[in-house]
């Protein structure tokens, strides 16, 4: 029964998505030739525009795109004439500011909007976001680990957990979102609406109102979203009610 469960929840979805990803070309073949330009999700910024917060996620490059997204944070305070983008990457110093276009494609793959806040909601969130970026503990050279973490998605989860009213979770394909340092086995979910049991991001279970029910195995996630009905499958990610824009 355990073998059938693993096959149904993890291996079959991942295998079918691998076939689909390969058939469609699997993104750019090389970093140097990939498209990193704006995907057109944001209009050109103006100082007169209200405050804005966006959380984006896009598939990573080559074969890794079969099962993983990269996520990042964008802010623009009221009165600011430009967007500021925060990422964590695996080369050089991990935390990067404005390394790419705010709504840029990642390795040629279009980003999807995970969270959208505007106006007063964004203005309240921006100080917490900046504080979370500043105190991210894995910012030194050599602290990044692609798997199981801490990586770009561990960083985004750290920031989301600090929002005044967290109402969103990263996609199930955000490999590393469930990473926790050794010794932290039981903790609240980033949204504060549930509990997560994890063994260093290698395996775990999450139950929360925002996160839904998730089983994590080697970073791959299968589960259900009860609040916005959907299933979560390795490789395919979330299938159901979209989380493309969440505005409050």
GIHU-V389312 format. One record per residue. N is the residue number from 1. SS is DSSP state (@ for helix, = for strand, . for the rest). D_LAST is the distance of its C-alpha to the last C-alpha in Angstrom with 1 decimal. Layout:
# GIHU-V389312
n,ss,d_last
N,SS,D_LAST
N,SS,D_LAST
This chain:
# GIHU-V389312
n,ss,d_last
1,.,43.3
2,@,41.6
3,@,42.7
4,@,41.5
5,@,38.1
6,@,37.8
7,@,39.0
8,@,36.6
9,@,33.4
10,@,34.2
11,@,37.2
12,@,37.0
13,@,33.4
14,@,34.1
15,@,37.4
16,@,36.2
17,@,33.4
18,@,36.0
19,@,38.2
20,@,35.4
21,@,34.4
22,@,38.1
23,@,38.8
24,.,36.1
25,.,37.5
26,.,35.2
27,.,33.8
28,.,35.8
29,.,39.1
30,.,39.1
31,@,36.7
32,@,38.6
33,@,38.3
34,.,34.6
35,.,32.1
36,.,29.7
37,.,28.6
38,=,25.2
39,.,23.8
40,.,22.3
41,.,18.6
42,.,18.1
43,.,19.9
44,.,22.4
45,.,20.8
46,.,21.8
47,.,21.9
48,.,20.5
49,.,17.2
50,.,14.1
51,.,13.2
52,=,12.0
53,=,11.7
54,=,12.7
55,=,14.4
56,=,17.1
57,=,19.9
58,=,23.2
59,=,26.4
60,.,29.1
61,.,32.6
62,@,35.7
63,@,36.3
64,@,33.5
65,@,31.0
66,@,32.3
67,.,30.2
68,.,28.0
69,=,25.0
70,=,24.5
71,=,21.1
72,=,20.1
73,=,17.5
74,=,17.0
75,=,16.0
76,=,16.8
77,.,16.8
78,.,17.0
79,.,20.7
80,.,21.4
81,.,23.3
82,.,22.5
83,.,20.3
84,=,21.2
85,=,21.4
86,=,22.3
87,=,24.2
88,=,26.8
89,.,29.9
90,.,33.3
91,.,35.7
92,.,36.5
93,.,34.2
94,.,31.2
95,=,28.3
96,=,28.0
97,=,26.3
98,.,26.1
99,.,28.5
100,.,27.2
101,.,25.1
102,.,21.4
103,.,20.7
104,=,24.3
105,.,25.8
106,=,27.1
107,.,30.7
108,.,30.3
109,=,27.5
110,.,24.3
111,.,21.1
112,=,18.2
113,=,14.5
114,=,13.4
115,=,10.1
116,=,8.5
117,=,6.8
118,=,8.0
119,.,9.5
120,@,9.4
121,@,6.8
122,@,9.3
123,@,12.2
124,@,11.9
125,@,11.8
126,@,14.7
127,@,17.5
128,@,16.9
129,@,17.0
130,@,20.1
131,@,21.7
132,@,21.2
133,@,22.7
134,@,25.6
135,.,26.5
136,.,26.2
137,.,29.6
138,.,30.8
139,.,31.1
140,.,34.9
141,.,37.1
142,.,37.9
143,.,35.1
144,.,33.2
145,.,34.0
146,.,32.8
147,.,33.4
148,.,32.4
149,.,30.8
150,.,29.7
151,.,28.4
152,@,25.5
153,@,23.4
154,@,24.5
155,@,23.3
156,@,19.8
157,@,19.7
158,@,21.0
159,@,18.2
160,@,15.4
161,.,17.2
162,.,16.9
163,.,13.2
164,.,12.5
165,.,10.1
166,.,11.1
167,.,9.6
168,.,11.6
169,.,15.3
170,.,17.6
171,.,19.6
172,.,22.7
173,.,24.8
174,.,23.5
175,.,27.0
176,.,27.0
177,.,23.6
178,.,25.5
179,.,28.2
180,.,29.4
181,.,32.4
182,.,35.6
183,.,35.7
184,.,32.0
185,.,32.3
186,=,30.0
187,=,26.7
188,=,23.1
189,.,20.8
190,.,18.5
191,.,15.5
192,.,17.8
193,.,17.7
194,=,21.1
195,=,24.4
196,=,25.9
197,=,29.6
198,=,30.7
199,.,34.0
200,.,33.3
201,.,31.0
202,.,34.0
203,=,33.1
204,=,30.7
205,=,28.6
206,=,25.0
207,=,23.6
208,=,20.1
209,.,17.3
210,.,14.9
211,.,18.0
212,=,20.0
213,=,23.8
214,=,25.2
215,=,28.9
216,=,29.6
217,=,33.0
218,.,34.1
219,.,30.5
220,=,30.1
221,=,27.5
222,=,27.9
223,=,25.7
224,=,23.4
225,=,19.7
226,.,19.7
227,.,16.0
228,.,15.5
229,.,19.3
230,=,21.0
231,=,24.1
232,=,24.4
233,=,27.7
234,.,29.4
235,.,29.6
236,.,27.6
237,=,24.4
238,=,21.8
239,=,23.0
240,=,20.9
241,.,17.4
242,.,15.9
243,.,13.1
244,.,13.5
245,.,9.9
246,.,6.7
247,.,3.8
248,.,0.0
